[in-house]
């Protein structure tokens, strides 16, 4: 969804304005989200920050000579016109923190990016998301579990977030796409430098079925320090993080630490005690992470997390106000007969594809809008069996 602000943003006729100033500031060397927050608290707007004197900037705790130079030179050092032109040519949208389309869960974390580059568009249902992470060199067991959980989460209407890396990440994205679900890939590089390079086609597929996102300028090459920074976005975009297979020293464990700092759930799939690649997961479980053996274990944990009040709508559990359902969900809800219906009957009445109905029913169950009997009959929750 593009609004007038987004259209103004990519217009090359004018390089001035508060949005452009905020982009310049966000892309200035050394100015990260925490520094941005500090500057905004002290000075109010990006335009004010960029025009503030060296003396005033130096009086702000934590703002040293290097940052002052970077801020002062932002208007000339950040190639804004070239960046906006590249984004327009490559169908990349820029989101600023506070924009209507900025992902809600990510916006809640303390160091949320002030600027995101996005291929594809976020949707409201992406608030129902699970991050799947793991080793870049998985065993056949690890690959199998990554694909199984990603596919089953996708079928349940849950968005899968990962980092487009080799191994578990790539397997999770691919399984999600194959199942027709939504997936979000968070890069540790710019969108113009897909890493690893063999995942370029996969990135295109994800953009068509979800979002590829980065906080870095489009031509930023991947560097070691970018990936731990990237990991906070992976956990920040999700209600829970699931670790499939990870050794004791693993980037995946950085993601779980960040998830815990963000007050998000951490889950892990157990592995053989003889496998070094399972030691990280097994230790997480011994330290209190939820042991996951099936997708039901995840969905049970997500119910109190994703059944929250949407910040823009009526509570999801308030069935006296079904306006929170989108058009397809409402049709599926209305296709359920007062005395209950089987999945095949709902498919026949709505004429939707079977995988779409199954995914929607699973999601509406998660929201407590529909319930399923032991005999697999679906009921509206206002008319239980």
C-alpha positions as CSV (number, residue, x, y, z in Angstrom):
1,X,0.0,0.0,0.0
2,X,1.6,3.3,-1.1
3,X,0.3,6.6,0.4
4,X,1.0,10.1,-0.7
5,X,3.9,10.4,1.7
6,X,5.6,7.4,0.0
7,X,4.9,8.9,-3.5
8,X,6.5,12.2,-2.3
9,X,9.4,10.3,-0.9
10,X,10.5,8.8,-4.2
11,X,9.9,12.0,-6.2
12,X,13.2,13.2,-7.6
13,X,12.0,16.7,-8.2
14,X,12.8,17.9,-4.7
15,X,15.5,16.7,-2.4
16,X,14.3,18.8,0.6
17,X,11.8,18.2,3.3
18,X,11.5,16.5,6.7
19,X,11.3,13.0,5.3
20,X,14.4,13.4,3.1
21,X,16.2,15.0,6.1
22,X,15.4,12.0,8.2
23,X,16.6,9.6,5.5
24,X,19.9,11.6,5.2
25,X,20.3,11.4,9.0
26,X,19.5,7.7,9.2
27,X,22.1,6.9,6.4
28,X,24.9,9.1,8.0
29,X,27.9,7.1,9.0
30,X,27.9,6.2,12.7
31,X,24.3,7.4,13.3
32,X,22.4,4.3,14.5
33,X,18.9,4.0,15.9
34,X,19.9,4.7,19.5
35,X,21.8,7.8,18.5
36,X,18.8,8.9,16.3
37,X,16.5,8.4,19.3
38,X,18.8,10.5,21.5
39,X,19.0,13.3,18.9
40,X,15.3,13.3,18.4
41,X,14.7,13.5,22.1
42,X,17.1,16.5,22.4
43,X,16.3,18.4,19.2
44,X,12.9,17.3,17.9
45,X,13.2,16.8,14.2
46,X,15.8,15.6,11.6
47,X,15.7,19.0,9.9
48,X,16.6,20.7,13.2
49,X,19.3,18.1,14.0
50,X,21.0,18.6,10.6
51,X,21.1,22.4,11.0
52,X,22.2,22.4,14.7
53,X,25.6,24.0,15.5
54,X,28.6,21.9,16.4
55,X,28.6,23.5,19.8
56,X,25.0,22.5,20.6
57,X,25.6,19.0,19.3
58,X,28.8,18.5,21.4
59,X,26.7,19.4,24.5
60,X,24.6,16.2,24.0
61,X,26.0,13.2,26.0
62,X,27.4,10.6,23.6
63,X,27.7,12.8,20.6
64,X,31.5,13.1,19.9
65,X,33.5,14.8,17.1
66,X,33.1,11.9,14.6
67,X,29.3,11.9,14.9
68,X,29.2,15.7,14.7
69,X,31.2,15.7,11.5
70,X,29.0,13.0,10.0
71,X,25.8,14.8,10.9
72,X,27.1,18.1,9.6
73,X,28.1,16.6,6.3
74,X,25.0,14.5,5.8
75,X,23.5,16.8,3.2
76,X,26.5,16.5,1.0
77,X,27.8,13.0,1.9
78,X,24.6,11.0,1.6
79,X,23.8,10.5,-2.2
80,X,20.1,10.8,-1.6
81,X,19.1,11.4,-5.3
82,X,21.0,8.3,-6.4
83,X,19.5,6.2,-3.6
84,X,15.9,7.3,-4.3
85,X,16.4,6.7,-8.1
86,X,17.7,3.2,-7.5
87,X,14.7,2.4,-5.2
88,X,12.3,3.7,-7.8
89,X,13.9,1.6,-10.5
90,X,13.9,-1.5,-8.4
91,X,10.4,-1.3,-6.8
92,X,11.9,-0.6,-3.3
93,X,9.8,1.3,-0.8
94,X,11.3,3.3,2.0
95,X,9.5,3.2,5.4
96,X,10.3,5.6,8.2
97,X,9.5,4.7,11.8
98,X,6.0,6.0,12.4
99,X,4.7,5.4,8.9
100,X,1.4,3.5,8.7
101,X,3.0,0.5,6.9
102,X,6.0,0.3,9.3
103,X,5.8,-3.2,11.0
104,X,4.1,-2.9,14.3
105,X,6.1,-5.5,16.2
106,X,9.4,-4.2,15.0
107,X,8.4,-0.6,16.0
108,X,8.0,-1.8,19.6
109,X,11.7,-2.7,20.2
110,X,14.0,-0.2,21.8
111,X,16.5,0.1,18.9
112,X,14.0,-0.1,16.0
113,X,15.5,1.2,12.7
114,X,14.4,4.7,11.8
115,X,14.5,3.7,8.1
116,X,13.7,0.4,6.3
117,X,14.3,-0.5,2.6
118,X,11.6,-2.9,1.5
119,X,10.9,-5.1,-1.6
120,X,7.4,-6.3,-1.1
121,X,4.9,-4.9,1.3
122,X,4.1,-5.7,4.9
123,X,0.6,-6.8,5.8
124,X,-1.4,-6.6,9.1
125,X,-1.2,-10.4,9.4
126,X,2.6,-10.2,9.6
127,X,2.1,-9.4,13.2
128,X,1.4,-13.2,13.5
129,X,5.0,-14.1,12.8
130,X,7.6,-16.7,14.0
131,X,11.3,-16.3,13.3
132,X,13.1,-19.5,12.2
133,X,16.9,-19.5,12.6
134,X,19.7,-22.1,12.7
135,X,23.1,-23.1,11.5
136,X,24.3,-22.4,8.0
137,X,25.6,-26.0,7.8
138,X,22.7,-28.1,9.0
139,X,22.5,-31.9,9.1
140,X,19.8,-33.6,7.0
141,X,17.8,-33.7,10.3
142,X,18.1,-29.9,10.6
143,X,17.1,-29.2,7.0
144,X,14.1,-31.6,7.4
145,X,12.9,-29.8,10.6
146,X,13.4,-26.3,9.1
147,X,11.2,-27.3,6.1
148,X,8.6,-29.1,8.2
149,X,8.1,-26.3,10.6
150,X,8.2,-23.5,8.0
151,X,5.6,-25.3,5.9
152,X,3.3,-26.1,8.7
153,X,3.5,-22.5,10.1
154,X,2.7,-21.2,6.6
155,X,-0.3,-23.5,6.3
156,X,-1.5,-22.1,9.7
157,X,-1.3,-18.6,8.3
158,X,1.8,-17.6,10.3
159,X,4.4,-15.5,8.6
160,X,7.9,-16.9,8.8
161,X,10.8,-14.6,9.3
162,X,14.5,-15.5,8.7
163,X,17.8,-14.1,7.4
164,X,18.2,-15.5,3.8
165,X,21.4,-17.2,4.9
166,X,22.5,-20.6,3.7
167,X,21.3,-23.6,5.5
168,X,18.3,-23.4,7.9
169,X,17.3,-19.9,6.8
170,X,17.2,-20.7,3.1
171,X,15.3,-24.0,3.7
172,X,12.7,-22.2,5.8
173,X,12.1,-19.5,3.2
174,X,11.8,-22.1,0.4
175,X,9.4,-24.3,2.3
176,X,7.2,-21.3,3.0
177,X,7.1,-20.2,-0.6
178,X,6.3,-23.8,-1.7
179,X,3.4,-23.9,0.8
180,X,2.0,-20.6,-0.5
181,X,2.7,-18.8,2.8
182,X,4.2,-15.4,3.6
183,X,7.8,-15.0,4.5
184,X,10.1,-12.1,5.4
185,X,13.8,-12.1,4.7
186,X,16.0,-9.7,6.7
187,X,19.4,-8.9,5.1
188,X,22.7,-8.1,6.6
189,X,23.5,-6.1,3.5
190,X,21.8,-3.6,1.2
191,X,19.0,-4.8,-1.1
192,X,21.2,-4.3,-4.1
193,X,23.9,-6.7,-2.8
194,X,22.0,-10.0,-2.1
195,X,24.1,-12.3,0.2
196,X,24.7,-15.1,-0.3
197,X,24.6,-14.4,-4.1
198,X,23.1,-17.8,-4.9
199,X,20.0,-16.7,-3.1
200,X,19.2,-13.9,-5.5
201,X,16.4,-15.8,-7.2
202,X,15.1,-16.8,-3.8
203,X,15.0,-13.1,-2.8
204,X,12.9,-12.3,-5.8
205,X,10.5,-15.1,-4.9
206,X,10.2,-13.8,-1.3
207,X,9.6,-10.3,-2.5
208,X,6.6,-11.6,-4.6
209,X,5.2,-13.5,-1.6
210,X,6.3,-11.4,1.4
211,X,9.0,-8.9,2.0
212,X,12.8,-8.6,1.6
213,X,14.0,-5.9,4.0
214,X,17.2,-4.1,5.1
215,X,18.1,-1.1,7.2
216,X,21.2,-0.6,5.1
217,X,21.7,1.6,2.0
218,X,21.1,-0.4,-1.2
219,X,24.7,-0.9,-2.2
220,X,26.0,-1.7,1.3
221,X,28.2,-4.8,1.1
222,X,27.9,-7.4,3.9
223,X,30.3,-7.0,6.7
224,X,30.8,-9.1,9.8
225,X,29.3,-6.6,12.2
226,X,26.1,-6.2,10.2
227,X,24.8,-9.6,10.9
228,X,24.4,-9.3,14.7
229,X,22.6,-6.0,14.0
230,X,20.5,-7.7,11.4
231,X,19.5,-10.4,14.0
232,X,17.7,-7.9,16.2
233,X,15.3,-7.2,13.2
234,X,14.7,-10.9,12.7
235,X,13.6,-11.4,16.4
236,X,11.9,-7.9,16.4
237,X,9.6,-8.8,13.5
238,X,8.3,-11.9,15.3
239,X,6.4,-12.9,18.3
240,X,8.6,-15.8,18.9
241,X,12.0,-17.2,17.7
242,X,12.4,-20.9,16.9
243,X,15.9,-22.3,16.7
244,X,16.1,-25.5,14.6
245,X,19.7,-26.5,14.9
246,X,22.6,-24.6,16.3
247,X,26.0,-25.3,17.8
248,X,27.1,-23.8,21.2
249,X,28.6,-20.8,19.4
250,X,26.2,-19.7,16.8
251,X,24.7,-16.5,15.4
252,X,21.3,-18.0,16.1
253,X,22.0,-17.8,19.8
254,X,22.7,-14.1,19.4
255,X,19.2,-13.9,17.9
256,X,17.7,-15.7,20.9
257,X,19.4,-13.4,23.3
258,X,18.0,-10.4,21.4
259,X,14.6,-12.0,21.4
260,X,14.7,-12.4,25.2
261,X,15.8,-8.7,25.6
262,X,12.9,-7.7,23.4
263,X,10.5,-9.8,25.7
264,X,9.7,-12.2,22.9
265,X,9.4,-16.0,23.2
266,X,12.3,-18.4,22.5
267,X,11.7,-21.9,21.4
268,X,14.0,-24.7,20.3
269,X,13.8,-28.1,18.5
270,X,15.8,-30.7,20.4
271,X,18.4,-32.7,18.7
272,X,20.6,-35.8,19.2
273,X,22.8,-35.4,22.3
274,X,25.7,-36.8,20.1
275,X,25.4,-34.0,17.6
276,X,27.5,-30.9,18.1
277,X,25.0,-29.0,16.0
278,X,22.3,-29.7,18.5
279,X,24.2,-28.5,21.6
280,X,23.0,-24.9,21.3
281,X,19.3,-25.9,21.0
282,X,19.6,-28.5,23.8
283,X,21.2,-25.9,26.1
284,X,18.5,-23.3,25.3
285,X,15.9,-25.9,26.4
286,X,17.8,-26.7,29.6
287,X,17.9,-22.9,30.3
288,X,14.2,-22.5,29.9
289,X,13.4,-22.2,26.2
290,X,10.2,-24.0,25.1
291,X,10.8,-27.5,23.8
292,X,9.1,-27.8,20.4
293,X,8.3,-31.1,18.8
294,X,5.3,-30.1,16.6
295,X,3.8,-27.0,15.1
296,X,1.0,-27.3,17.7
297,X,3.5,-26.6,20.4
298,X,4.3,-23.3,18.7
299,X,0.6,-22.4,18.1
300,X,-0.3,-23.1,21.7
301,X,2.4,-20.7,22.8
302,X,1.4,-18.0,20.2
303,X,-2.2,-17.9,21.2
304,X,-1.8,-15.4,24.1
305,X,0.8,-13.5,22.0
306,X,-1.0,-13.1,18.7
307,X,-4.5,-12.8,20.2
308,X,-3.6,-9.3,21.4
309,X,-5.6,-6.2,20.7
310,X,-4.6,-4.9,17.4
311,X,-3.5,-1.3,17.9
312,X,-5.8,-0.1,15.2
313,X,-8.8,-2.4,15.5
314,X,-11.3,-3.9,17.9
315,X,-10.0,-6.8,20.1
316,X,-9.6,-9.9,18.0
317,X,-11.7,-11.9,20.5
318,X,-14.7,-9.6,20.4
319,X,-17.0,-11.5,18.0
320,X,-19.8,-8.9,18.4
321,X,-17.6,-6.7,16.1
322,X,-16.5,-9.0,13.2
323,X,-15.2,-5.9,11.2
324,X,-11.7,-6.8,12.1
325,X,-11.8,-9.7,9.6
326,X,-10.6,-9.0,6.1
327,X,-12.8,-9.8,3.1
328,X,-11.6,-13.4,2.5
329,X,-11.7,-14.2,6.3
330,X,-15.3,-12.8,6.5
331,X,-16.4,-15.0,3.6
332,X,-14.8,-18.0,5.2
333,X,-16.4,-17.2,8.6
334,X,-19.8,-16.7,6.9
335,X,-19.4,-20.0,5.0
336,X,-19.4,-21.9,8.3
337,X,-23.0,-23.2,8.9
338,X,-24.7,-22.5,12.3
339,X,-24.4,-26.3,13.0
340,X,-20.8,-26.5,11.9
341,X,-19.1,-27.3,8.6
342,X,-16.3,-29.5,7.3
343,X,-13.3,-27.9,5.5
344,X,-14.4,-29.3,2.2
345,X,-17.8,-27.7,2.6
346,X,-16.2,-24.3,3.3
347,X,-14.0,-24.7,0.2
348,X,-17.0,-25.5,-1.9
349,X,-19.1,-22.5,-0.6
350,X,-16.3,-19.9,-0.9
351,X,-14.7,-21.4,-4.1
352,X,-11.3,-20.5,-2.6
353,X,-8.3,-22.7,-3.1
354,X,-8.0,-25.4,-0.5
355,X,-4.7,-24.2,0.9
356,X,-6.1,-20.7,1.3
357,X,-9.1,-22.0,3.2
358,X,-7.0,-24.3,5.4
359,X,-4.5,-21.5,6.2
360,X,-7.3,-19.0,7.0
361,X,-9.2,-21.5,9.2
362,X,-6.1,-22.3,11.1
363,X,-5.4,-18.5,11.7
364,X,-9.1,-17.9,12.7
365,X,-8.7,-20.8,15.2
366,X,-5.6,-19.1,16.6
367,X,-7.6,-15.9,17.0
368,X,-10.5,-17.9,18.7
369,X,-12.9,-16.8,15.9
370,X,-13.4,-20.5,14.9
371,X,-13.1,-23.7,16.8
372,X,-12.6,-27.3,15.6
373,X,-14.3,-30.3,17.2
374,X,-12.6,-33.7,17.8
375,X,-14.3,-34.8,14.5
376,X,-12.7,-32.0,12.5
377,X,-15.9,-30.1,12.1
378,X,-15.5,-26.3,12.2
379,X,-17.8,-24.0,14.3
380,X,-18.1,-20.3,14.8
381,X,-16.9,-19.7,18.4
382,X,-20.3,-18.1,19.2
383,X,-22.0,-21.4,18.4
384,X,-19.8,-24.1,19.9
385,X,-20.6,-27.8,19.5
